[in-house]
Amino acid sequence: MLDKKIEEIDKIGKKLAKYLKKLDISTVKDLLYYFPYRYEDWSKIKKISDIAIGEPVTIKGKIEQLQNRRSYYRKKIITEAILSDNTGKIKIIWFHQPYLIKVLKKGDTIYVSGTVEIGEGGWQLTHPVYEKASGRRTHTGRIVPIYPLTQKITQKQIRYLTSKVIKYISYIQEWLPYEVRKKADLIPLKTALKYIHFPSKWEEIQKAEERLKFDELFLINLHSRQIKQHTKHLKAYQVKFLKEETKKFISQLPFDLTSDQKKAAWDILKDIQKSHPSGRLLNGDVGSGKTITCSLAILNTLLNGLQAAYMAPTEILARQQYQNFSKLFAKYSFKIALITSKDVKINNKNIKKQELKKLIKKGEVNLVIGTHALIQESVKWKNLALAIVDEQHRFGVKQRAAFTTQEGEYMPHFLSMTATPIPRTLALVLYNDLNISIIRQMPKGRKPIKTYFVPQEKKGECLRFIHKKIKEGRQVYVICPLIDPSDKLGKRAAVEEYEKLKNIFPDVNIGLLHGKMKSEEKEKIMQEFAQGKIDILVSTPVIEVGIDVPNATCMIIESAERFGLAQLHQLRGRVGRGKYQSYCFLFSDSTSQESIRRLKTLVSCSDGFKLAEKDLEYRGPGQIYGVKQHGFNDMLTIAKLTDYHIIKKVQQISEYLFQTSPDLSQYPTIKQKLEAFSKQVHLE
């Protein structure tokens, strides 16, 4: 029954099915696991004589009058009603709902929920939620859930459908044994799902959230521990640390390493000396120098006569890193290869893919840089000792196994790198299989990016400044938001901005990037921007713009309030990579004091780790920075980075389980749930 399609529920489900798919809701189970992001407290049912200005209340009364009229201003349709009980009367106003006079009738007894305010004729409720008193209260007279929505769906509709499917909770299987629930002080899963959608008091919401958050974090932590346990029994090549050669390499760099870089590099060098596969997460802010840090481990691996692999998230970045490593190791006789779906090279010469694979298998290629092409089954290694994966968090046992040598006896040491500033507490849960190194310091000589919040009235002044910088030879990024869930690729906003800027700057070369373009087109535009042929690049945040363009010194982020602080910080890091002073301008038409306060936090702070923590304070459940936006997708839908007490509980329970039953055979329902979860956790 949990797999029953939404359109089979009733005619409302059939009508909304195609819109609900945009929210990834197709079945009864999807709807039960689609959680509210906040609640309105309409549980106080009061007599009209007892209400107060500014108070959120629910009133039960009889409709004495009901009519539609046109307002003098813009000729809007207004529906007015007079509601009475045995203690008094109050005016009710709805906007843009002329159909209400067909739904409601004079004499009907209804519940209305809203906030009391003063109108022209006295006290009134403006645009309250209503429902007839004859049926079950779903939208009024209780603590009412508020859900994230998309176009063509209302809160009433999603609450109505949830009320229709709540009975199917009986088919939900409990997977946490009583022993575990008792130890963690958690309520049963069925109870949690009922409370999250239909709470009768705030304590029920708290208990429901605690159980559902625990489930999410617990599975991720168990999965990480499983990987760690799996790798303990495998062999890895031991990479001997070559002190003198390493010192010589560092002395020839055109810059000094920061103390954070030295410490992280030494952590990695110690890892790769072990005889079993090590795992480490290198977490460094945008531009903190992760590439040079990992290059010391690559150097030692190659000088030991062993192979190294570096996997980048996009072809553009793979080519960029291929050039970087080719320059770094130019004085050595290493054979360095590039393999993507389009480019196959060795020491900057084109080669056939099959020929390169043969050389890799024979061990005649030392370092291979590429995209997912690196982990195809047809790629076999002779003595792969180090695998580095850039910005790929969902990297499980199967993907690591794809890096094993041709005999399958050895697994490489594994280094995962991310520019997402992840607070350490969460990192311990998500990446329990990896040790963690953090680079906080920025390389010396980097000029801080000057960041400004630009309200509507100052946009013209900012655009004139941008034009001046272009005339000086600099380049500009303009980032557009995703407008709504139906426009996931952001095409609409980007195209509109592109056309607007062409009119404003007719003498400037402007390029456009959005998700609906073919990959060849995207790469051509990015290359032209990198070569200075394009002055302004209009792009969406879903496009990888991580290629280094030192000449790009300005970034405008349109509708900046639509982004999380941490994502804004990531975008900002695309400028400030050269010798020129760089600027980031946050455009926003929002009048919300909360949004403005959040954006001004970015103006005053350049530490990505602090901003990641601040993001949590401002954005609330479901907005998981560094997870939802960077690879974990929907694995965390309700948990937050600040749920420290749950995180601590998760760590204690998972440690207890693995000590009690290392293969989890004593906990068959947990083992089964983990196996299903592990299949979902794959490399994207």
TITI-530365 format. One record per residue (C-alpha): residue in three letters; x, y, z. Coordinates in steps of 0.5 Angstrom, whole numbers, plus 500, padded with zeros to 3 digits. Example, Ala and Ser with C-alpha at 12.3 -4.5 7.8 and 13.67 -1.06 7.14 Angstrom:
# residues 2
ATOM   type    c1    c2    c3
ATOM    ALA   525   491   516
ATOM    SER   527   498   514
***
This chain:
# residues 684
ATOM   type    c1    c2    c3
ATOM    MET   500   500   500
ATOM    LEU   506   505   501
ATOM    ASP   507   504   494
ATOM    LYS   500   507   492
ATOM    LYS   501   512   487
ATOM    ILE   499   519   489
ATOM    GLU   494   519   483
ATOM    GLU   490   513   486
ATOM    ILE   488   517   493
ATOM    ASP   482   521   490
ATOM    LYS   481   526   485
ATOM    ILE   485   532   488
ATOM    GLY   491   527   488
ATOM    LYS   490   526   481
ATOM    LYS   490   533   479
ATOM    LEU   496   535   483
ATOM    ALA   500   528   481
ATOM    LYS   504   532   476
ATOM    TYR   506   538   480
ATOM    LEU   508   533   486
ATOM    LYS   513   530   482
ATOM    LYS   517   536   482
ATOM    LEU   517   535   490
ATOM    ASP   519   528   489
ATOM    ILE   513   526   491
ATOM    SER   510   520   487
ATOM    THR   507   515   492
ATOM    VAL   504   515   499
ATOM    LYS   511   513   502
ATOM    ASP   514   519   499
ATOM    LEU   508   524   502
ATOM    LEU   509   521   509
ATOM    TYR   516   522   509
ATOM    TYR   515   529   506
ATOM    PHE   516   533   512
ATOM    PRO   513   540   514
ATOM    TYR   519   546   515
ATOM    ARG   515   550   520
ATOM    TYR   508   550   524
ATOM    GLU   503   555   525
ATOM    ASP   500   555   532
ATOM    TRP   492   556   531
ATOM    SER   490   551   537
ATOM    LYS   487   557   541
ATOM    ILE   480   557   540
ATOM    LYS   477   563   543
ATOM    LYS   471   567   543
ATOM    ILE   470   574   539
ATOM    SER   470   577   546
ATOM    ASP   476   574   548
ATOM    ILE   481   576   543
ATOM    ALA   487   581   543
ATOM    ILE   490   585   537
ATOM    GLY   496   581   534
ATOM    GLU   494   575   537
ATOM    PRO   494   568   533
ATOM    VAL   487   565   534
ATOM    THR   482   560   532
ATOM    ILE   475   563   532
ATOM    LYS   469   558   531
ATOM    GLY   463   562   529
ATOM    LYS   457   563   524
ATOM    ILE   457   567   517
ATOM    GLU   452   573   518
ATOM    GLN   454   576   511
ATOM    LEU   458   574   505
ATOM    GLN   459   578   499
ATOM    ASN   464   580   493
ATOM    ARG   466   587   492
ATOM    ARG   472   591   488
ATOM    SER   477   595   491
ATOM    TYR   478   602   489
ATOM    TYR   485   600   488
ATOM    ARG   487   596   482
ATOM    LYS   480   593   482
ATOM    LYS   482   587   486
ATOM    ILE   476   582   488
ATOM    ILE   475   582   495
ATOM    THR   471   577   499
ATOM    GLU   468   580   506
ATOM    ALA   464   576   511
ATOM    ILE   461   578   518
ATOM    LEU   463   572   523
ATOM    SER   459   572   530
ATOM    ASP   459   568   536
ATOM    ASN   455   569   542
ATOM    THR   460   574   545
ATOM    GLY   460   578   539
ATOM    LYS   462   580   531
ATOM    ILE   468   580   527
ATOM    LYS   470   582   520
ATOM    ILE   473   577   515
ATOM    ILE   477   579   509
ATOM    TRP   480   575   503
ATOM    PHE   483   577   497
ATOM    HIS   483   574   490
ATOM    GLN   478   568   492
ATOM    PRO   471   570   489
ATOM    TYR   469   563   489
ATOM    LEU   469   563   496
ATOM    ILE   461   565   496
ATOM    LYS   460   559   492
ATOM    VAL   464   555   497
ATOM    LEU   461   558   503
ATOM    LYS   454   560   505
ATOM    LYS   450   565   510
ATOM    GLY   449   561   516
ATOM    ASP   455   556   515
ATOM    THR   459   555   522
ATOM    ILE   466   555   520
ATOM    TYR   473   555   524
ATOM    VAL   478   561   522
ATOM    SER   485   562   524
ATOM    GLY   489   568   523
ATOM    THR   492   574   527
ATOM    VAL   487   579   529
ATOM    GLU   489   586   527
ATOM    ILE   485   593   526
ATOM    GLY   482   595   520
ATOM    GLU   478   601   517
ATOM    GLY   471   598   521
ATOM    GLY   474   595   527
ATOM    TRP   478   589   529
ATOM    GLN   478   584   523
ATOM    LEU   482   578   520
ATOM    THR   485   578   514
ATOM    HIS   486   572   509
ATOM    PRO   485   567   515
ATOM    VAL   485   560   514
ATOM    TYR   478   557   514
ATOM    GLU   474   550   514
ATOM    LYS   467   548   515
ATOM    ALA   466   546   523
ATOM    SER   462   540   520
ATOM    GLY   468   536   518
ATOM    ARG   475   534   521
ATOM    ARG   479   540   523
ATOM    THR   486   539   518
ATOM    HIS   487   547   517
ATOM    THR   485   550   523
ATOM    GLY   484   550   531
ATOM    ARG   490   546   532
ATOM    ILE   498   546   531
ATOM    VAL   498   547   523
ATOM    PRO   504   544   519
ATOM    ILE   507   549   514
ATOM    TYR   510   545   508
ATOM    PRO   515   547   502
ATOM    LEU   511   548   496
ATOM    THR   512   549   488
ATOM    GLN   507   552   483
ATOM    LYS   500   550   483
ATOM    ILE   500   547   490
ATOM    THR   497   550   496
ATOM    GLN   498   548   503
ATOM    LYS   491   546   504
ATOM    GLN   492   541   498
ATOM    ILE   498   538   501
ATOM    ARG   495   538   508
ATOM    TYR   489   535   505
ATOM    LEU   492   529   502
ATOM    THR   497   528   508
ATOM    SER   490   527   512
ATOM    LYS   488   522   507
ATOM    VAL   494   518   507
ATOM    ILE   496   518   514
ATOM    LYS   492   511   515
ATOM    TYR   497   508   511
ATOM    ILE   502   509   517
ATOM    SER   500   502   520
ATOM    TYR   504   499   514
ATOM    ILE   511   503   516
ATOM    GLN   516   498   518
ATOM    GLU   519   499   525
ATOM    TRP   527   498   524
ATOM    LEU   530   500   530
ATOM    PRO   529   494   536
ATOM    TYR   526   496   542
ATOM    GLU   533   496   546
ATOM    VAL   536   501   541
ATOM    ARG   530   506   542
ATOM    LYS   530   505   549
ATOM    LYS   538   506   550
ATOM    ALA   537   513   545
ATOM    ASP   530   515   548
ATOM    LEU   526   515   542
ATOM    ILE   519   514   540
ATOM    PRO   517   509   535
ATOM    LEU   517   511   528
ATOM    LYS   510   510   526
ATOM    THR   508   515   532
ATOM    ALA   514   520   530
ATOM    LEU   511   520   523
ATOM    LYS   504   521   526
ATOM    TYR   506   527   530
ATOM    ILE   510   530   525
ATOM    HIS   504   531   521
ATOM    PHE   498   532   526
ATOM    PRO   501   534   533
ATOM    SER   497   536   538
ATOM    LYS   502   539   542
ATOM    TRP   509   542   541
ATOM    GLU   512   536   545
ATOM    GLU   510   531   540
ATOM    ILE   513   535   534
ATOM    GLN   520   535   539
ATOM    LYS   519   528   540
ATOM    ALA   518   526   532
ATOM    GLU   523   531   530
ATOM    GLU   528   527   535
ATOM    ARG   527   520   532
ATOM    LEU   527   522   525
ATOM    LYS   533   526   525
ATOM    PHE   536   520   529
ATOM    ASP   534   516   523
ATOM    GLU   538   520   518
ATOM    LEU   544   521   521
ATOM    PHE   544   514   524
ATOM    LEU   544   511   517
ATOM    ILE   550   515   515
ATOM    ASN   554   514   521
ATOM    LEU   553   506   520
ATOM    HIS   555   507   513
ATOM    SER   561   510   514
ATOM    ARG   563   506   520
ATOM    GLN   562   500   515
ATOM    ILE   567   503   510
ATOM    LYS   572   504   515
ATOM    GLN   571   496   518
ATOM    HIS   571   494   511
ATOM    THR   578   497   509
ATOM    LYS   581   495   515
ATOM    HIS   582   488   512
ATOM    LEU   585   490   506
ATOM    LYS   592   491   504
ATOM    ALA   595   498   501
ATOM    TYR   602   499   498
ATOM    GLN   606   503   503
ATOM    VAL   609   509   500
ATOM    LYS   616   511   504
ATOM    PHE   617   518   506
ATOM    LEU   622   521   502
ATOM    LYS   625   527   506
ATOM    GLU   630   530   502
ATOM    GLU   626   530   495
ATOM    THR   620   533   499
ATOM    LYS   624   539   502
ATOM    LYS   627   540   495
ATOM    PHE   621   540   491
ATOM    ILE   618   545   497
ATOM    SER   624   550   496
ATOM    GLN   623   550   489
ATOM    LEU   615   553   490
ATOM    PRO   614   560   488
ATOM    PHE   611   561   495
ATOM    ASP   611   559   502
ATOM    LEU   606   553   505
ATOM    THR   602   556   510
ATOM    SER   602   552   517
ATOM    ASP   595   549   516
ATOM    GLN   598   546   509
ATOM    LYS   604   543   512
ATOM    LYS   600   540   518
ATOM    ALA   595   537   513
ATOM    ALA   600   535   508
ATOM    TRP   604   531   514
ATOM    ASP   598   528   516
ATOM    ILE   597   525   509
ATOM    LEU   604   523   508
ATOM    LYS   603   519   515
ATOM    ASP   597   516   512
ATOM    ILE   600   513   506
ATOM    GLN   606   510   509
ATOM    LYS   601   505   512
ATOM    SER   600   497   510
ATOM    HIS   592   498   510
ATOM    PRO   588   503   506
ATOM    SER   588   510   510
ATOM    GLY   582   515   508
ATOM    ARG   582   522   510
ATOM    LEU   578   528   508
ATOM    LEU   582   534   506
ATOM    ASN   577   540   508
ATOM    GLY   579   547   506
ATOM    ASP   576   553   504
ATOM    VAL   575   556   497
ATOM    GLY   583   558   495
ATOM    SER   586   555   501
ATOM    GLY   591   551   497
ATOM    LYS   589   544   497
ATOM    THR   592   542   490
ATOM    ILE   599   544   493
ATOM    THR   598   540   499
ATOM    CYS   596   534   496
ATOM    SER   601   534   491
ATOM    LEU   607   532   496
ATOM    ALA   603   526   497
ATOM    ILE   603   525   490
ATOM    LEU   610   526   489
ATOM    ASN   612   521   494
ATOM    THR   608   516   491
ATOM    LEU   611   517   484
ATOM    LEU   618   517   487
ATOM    ASN   616   510   490
ATOM    GLY   615   508   483
ATOM    LEU   607   507   485
ATOM    GLN   601   510   481
ATOM    ALA   597   515   483
ATOM    ALA   590   517   481
ATOM    TYR   586   524   481
ATOM    MET   579   524   480
ATOM    ALA   575   531   478
ATOM    PRO   568   533   478
ATOM    THR   568   536   471
ATOM    GLU   572   535   465
ATOM    ILE   574   543   465
ATOM    LEU   577   542   472
ATOM    ALA   580   535   470
ATOM    ARG   583   539   464
ATOM    GLN   585   545   469
ATOM    GLN   588   540   474
ATOM    TYR   592   536   469
ATOM    GLN   595   543   467
ATOM    ASN   597   544   474
ATOM    PHE   600   538   475
ATOM    SER   604   538   469
ATOM    LYS   607   544   471
ATOM    LEU   608   542   478
ATOM    PHE   612   536   476
ATOM    ALA   615   539   470
ATOM    LYS   622   537   472
ATOM    TYR   621   530   473
ATOM    SER   620   524   468
ATOM    PHE   613   522   470
ATOM    LYS   608   520   465
ATOM    ILE   602   524   467
ATOM    ALA   596   522   463
ATOM    LEU   589   525   462
ATOM    ILE   582   521   461
ATOM    THR   575   524   460
ATOM    SER   570   522   455
ATOM    LYS   573   527   450
ATOM    ASP   580   528   452
ATOM    VAL   585   522   452
ATOM    LYS   593   525   453
ATOM    ILE   599   523   456
ATOM    ASN   605   528   457
ATOM    ASN   600   533   453
ATOM    LYS   600   529   447
ATOM    ASN   594   525   444
ATOM    ILE   593   518   445
ATOM    LYS   587   513   444
ATOM    LYS   584   511   450
ATOM    GLN   585   503   449
ATOM    GLU   592   505   448
ATOM    LEU   592   509   455
ATOM    LYS   589   503   459
ATOM    LYS   594   498   456
ATOM    LEU   600   503   459
ATOM    ILE   596   504   466
ATOM    LYS   595   497   466
ATOM    LYS   603   496   465
ATOM    GLY   604   501   470
ATOM    GLU   608   505   465
ATOM    VAL   603   511   467
ATOM    ASN   605   514   473
ATOM    LEU   599   520   475
ATOM    VAL   592   519   471
ATOM    ILE   588   525   472
ATOM    GLY   580   524   470
ATOM    THR   573   524   471
ATOM    HIS   569   518   472
ATOM    ALA   572   515   466
ATOM    LEU   577   513   472
ATOM    ILE   573   508   475
ATOM    GLN   570   504   469
ATOM    GLU   571   497   470
ATOM    SER   576   497   464
ATOM    VAL   581   501   467
ATOM    LYS   586   497   471
ATOM    TRP   592   499   475
ATOM    LYS   599   495   476
ATOM    ASN   600   499   483
ATOM    LEU   595   504   484
ATOM    ALA   597   507   491
ATOM    LEU   594   513   492
ATOM    ALA   587   515   490
ATOM    ILE   584   523   490
ATOM    VAL   577   525   489
ATOM    ASP   575   532   489
ATOM    GLU   569   534   491
ATOM    GLN   565   528   491
ATOM    HIS   562   526   498
ATOM    ARG   558   520   496
ATOM    PHE   564   515   495
ATOM    GLY   562   508   498
ATOM    VAL   566   502   498
ATOM    LYS   564   500   491
ATOM    GLN   567   506   488
ATOM    ARG   573   505   492
ATOM    ALA   574   498   490
ATOM    ALA   574   500   483
ATOM    PHE   580   503   484
ATOM    THR   583   496   486
ATOM    THR   589   493   482
ATOM    GLN   588   488   477
ATOM    GLU   589   483   482
ATOM    GLY   585   486   486
ATOM    GLU   589   485   492
ATOM    TYR   591   492   494
ATOM    MET   586   498   495
ATOM    PRO   589   505   494
ATOM    HIS   590   510   500
ATOM    PHE   584   515   499
ATOM    LEU   584   522   500
ATOM    SER   577   526   499
ATOM    MET   578   533   498
ATOM    THR   572   539   499
ATOM    ALA   572   546   499
ATOM    THR   565   546   503
ATOM    PRO   567   548   510
ATOM    ILE   564   543   514
ATOM    PRO   563   544   521
ATOM    ARG   567   538   525
ATOM    THR   562   535   529
ATOM    LEU   558   534   523
ATOM    ALA   564   531   519
ATOM    LEU   565   526   524
ATOM    VAL   558   523   523
ATOM    LEU   558   524   515
ATOM    TYR   565   522   514
ATOM    ASN   566   517   520
ATOM    ASP   571   512   515
ATOM    LEU   575   518   514
ATOM    ASN   580   522   518
ATOM    ILE   580   529   518
ATOM    SER   585   535   516
ATOM    ILE   582   542   515
ATOM    ILE   586   548   512
ATOM    ARG   583   554   515
ATOM    GLN   589   559   513
ATOM    MET   589   562   506
ATOM    PRO   596   563   502
ATOM    LYS   600   569   503
ATOM    GLY   599   575   499
ATOM    ARG   592   574   497
ATOM    LYS   587   580   498
ATOM    PRO   581   579   501
ATOM    ILE   575   580   497
ATOM    LYS   571   586   498
ATOM    THR   564   584   499
ATOM    TYR   558   589   499
ATOM    PHE   550   589   500
ATOM    VAL   547   593   494
ATOM    PRO   540   595   495
ATOM    GLN   535   597   489
ATOM    GLU   537   604   489
ATOM    LYS   544   603   489
ATOM    LYS   544   598   483
ATOM    GLY   546   603   477
ATOM    GLU   552   606   481
ATOM    CYS   555   598   482
ATOM    LEU   554   597   474
ATOM    ARG   557   603   473
ATOM    PHE   563   601   477
ATOM    ILE   563   594   473
ATOM    HIS   563   597   467
ATOM    LYS   569   601   469
ATOM    LYS   573   595   471
ATOM    ILE   571   592   464
ATOM    LYS   574   598   461
ATOM    GLU   581   597   465
ATOM    GLY   581   590   462
ATOM    ARG   578   586   468
ATOM    GLN   572   580   467
ATOM    VAL   566   579   471
ATOM    TYR   561   573   473
ATOM    VAL   554   575   474
ATOM    ILE   550   569   478
ATOM    CYS   543   568   477
ATOM    PRO   539   564   482
ATOM    LEU   534   558   481
ATOM    ILE   527   562   481
ATOM    ASP   523   556   483
ATOM    PRO   523   548   483
ATOM    SER   520   548   476
ATOM    ASP   526   551   473
ATOM    LYS   532   547   476
ATOM    LEU   537   549   471
ATOM    GLY   536   556   472
ATOM    LYS   535   558   465
ATOM    ARG   529   563   465
ATOM    ALA   533   567   470
ATOM    ALA   540   567   466
ATOM    VAL   537   568   460
ATOM    GLU   533   574   462
ATOM    GLU   539   577   466
ATOM    TYR   543   576   459
ATOM    GLU   538   580   455
ATOM    LYS   538   585   460
ATOM    LEU   545   586   460
ATOM    LYS   546   586   453
ATOM    ASN   542   592   453
ATOM    ILE   545   596   459
ATOM    PHE   552   594   456
ATOM    PRO   552   594   448
ATOM    ASP   560   595   448
ATOM    VAL   561   589   452
ATOM    ASN   562   582   450
ATOM    ILE   557   577   454
ATOM    GLY   557   570   455
ATOM    LEU   551   565   457
ATOM    LEU   551   559   461
ATOM    HIS   545   555   464
ATOM    GLY   544   548   465
ATOM    LYS   540   546   458
ATOM    MET   546   548   454
ATOM    LYS   550   542   451
ATOM    SER   556   540   455
ATOM    GLU   560   542   449
ATOM    GLU   557   549   449
ATOM    LYS   558   550   456
ATOM    GLU   566   548   455
ATOM    LYS   567   553   449
ATOM    ILE   564   559   453
ATOM    MET   568   557   459
ATOM    GLN   574   557   455
ATOM    GLU   573   563   452
ATOM    PHE   572   566   458
ATOM    ALA   578   564   461
ATOM    GLN   582   566   455
ATOM    GLY   579   573   456
ATOM    LYS   574   573   450
ATOM    ILE   568   574   454
ATOM    ASP   568   580   459
ATOM    ILE   561   578   463
ATOM    LEU   559   571   464
ATOM    VAL   552   570   466
ATOM    SER   551   563   469
ATOM    THR   547   559   474
ATOM    PRO   550   556   480
ATOM    VAL   548   549   478
ATOM    ILE   554   550   473
ATOM    GLU   561   549   475
ATOM    VAL   565   555   474
ATOM    GLY   570   553   478
ATOM    ILE   576   554   473
ATOM    ASP   581   559   475
ATOM    VAL   580   566   472
ATOM    PRO   585   570   475
ATOM    ASN   583   576   471
ATOM    ALA   576   575   473
ATOM    THR   575   580   479
ATOM    CYS   568   582   480
ATOM    MET   562   578   481
ATOM    ILE   555   580   482
ATOM    ILE   550   575   485
ATOM    GLU   543   577   483
ATOM    SER   537   575   488
ATOM    ALA   542   574   493
ATOM    GLU   537   572   499
ATOM    ARG   535   566   495
ATOM    PHE   542   563   497
ATOM    GLY   545   560   503
ATOM    LEU   551   564   506
ATOM    ALA   555   558   505
ATOM    GLN   553   557   498
ATOM    LEU   554   565   497
ATOM    HIS   561   564   500
ATOM    GLN   563   559   495
ATOM    LEU   561   563   489
ATOM    ARG   565   569   492
ATOM    GLY   571   564   492
ATOM    ARG   571   564   484
ATOM    VAL   574   571   484
ATOM    GLY   580   574   488
ATOM    ARG   585   569   485
ATOM    GLY   590   574   482
ATOM    LYS   594   580   483
ATOM    TYR   588   585   482
ATOM    GLN   583   587   488
ATOM    SER   577   583   487
ATOM    TYR   569   585   489
ATOM    CYS   563   581   490
ATOM    PHE   556   585   490
ATOM    LEU   550   582   493
ATOM    PHE   544   584   489
ATOM    SER   537   584   493
ATOM    ASP   530   587   492
ATOM    SER   528   583   499
ATOM    THR   525   588   504
ATOM    SER   526   582   509
ATOM    GLN   530   584   515
ATOM    GLU   532   577   516
ATOM    SER   535   577   509
ATOM    ILE   538   583   510
ATOM    ARG   541   581   516
ATOM    ARG   544   574   513
ATOM    LEU   547   578   507
ATOM    LYS   550   583   511
ATOM    THR   553   577   515
ATOM    LEU   557   575   509
ATOM    VAL   559   582   508
ATOM    SER   563   582   515
ATOM    CYS   565   575   515
ATOM    SER   570   571   510
ATOM    ASP   571   565   514
ATOM    GLY   567   559   511
ATOM    PHE   567   555   517
ATOM    LYS   564   561   521
ATOM    LEU   559   562   515
ATOM    ALA   557   555   515
ATOM    GLU   555   555   522
ATOM    LYS   552   562   522
ATOM    ASP   548   559   516
ATOM    LEU   544   554   521
ATOM    GLU   542   559   525
ATOM    TYR   539   563   520
ATOM    ARG   536   558   515
ATOM    GLY   533   552   519
ATOM    PRO   531   545   518
ATOM    GLY   532   542   511
ATOM    GLN   537   547   509
ATOM    ILE   543   543   510
ATOM    TYR   549   546   507
ATOM    GLY   555   542   505
ATOM    VAL   550   536   505
ATOM    LYS   544   537   501
ATOM    GLN   548   542   496
ATOM    HIS   554   538   495
ATOM    GLY   552   531   494
ATOM    PHE   548   528   499
ATOM    ASN   542   530   496
ATOM    ASP   536   528   500
ATOM    MET   539   524   505
ATOM    LEU   538   529   510
ATOM    THR   531   532   510
ATOM    ILE   530   534   517
ATOM    ALA   537   534   521
ATOM    LYS   541   540   522
ATOM    LEU   548   541   523
ATOM    THR   547   544   530
ATOM    ASP   543   538   532
ATOM    TYR   549   536   537
ATOM    HIS   546   532   542
ATOM    ILE   543   527   537
ATOM    ILE   549   527   533
ATOM    LYS   553   525   540
ATOM    LYS   547   520   541
ATOM    VAL   548   517   534
ATOM    GLN   556   516   535
ATOM    GLN   555   512   542
ATOM    ILE   549   508   539
ATOM    SER   553   506   533
ATOM    GLU   559   505   536
ATOM    TYR   555   500   541
ATOM    LEU   552   496   536
ATOM    PHE   559   495   532
ATOM    GLN   562   493   539
ATOM    THR   556   488   540
ATOM    SER   555   485   533
ATOM    PRO   561   487   528
ATOM    ASP   557   484   522
ATOM    LEU   550   487   525
ATOM    SER   547   480   525
ATOM    GLN   544   481   532
ATOM    TYR   540   487   529
ATOM    PRO   537   484   522
ATOM    THR   532   490   521
ATOM    ILE   538   495   522
ATOM    LYS   542   491   517
ATOM    GLN   537   490   512
ATOM    LYS   536   498   513
ATOM    LEU   543   499   512
ATOM    GLU   544   495   506
ATOM    ALA   538   498   502
ATOM    PHE   541   505   504
ATOM    SER   548   503   502
ATOM    LYS   545   502   495
ATOM    GLN   543   509   495
ATOM    VAL   549   512   497
ATOM    HIS   553   512   490
ATOM    LEU   558   516   486
ATOM    GLU   554   521   482
***
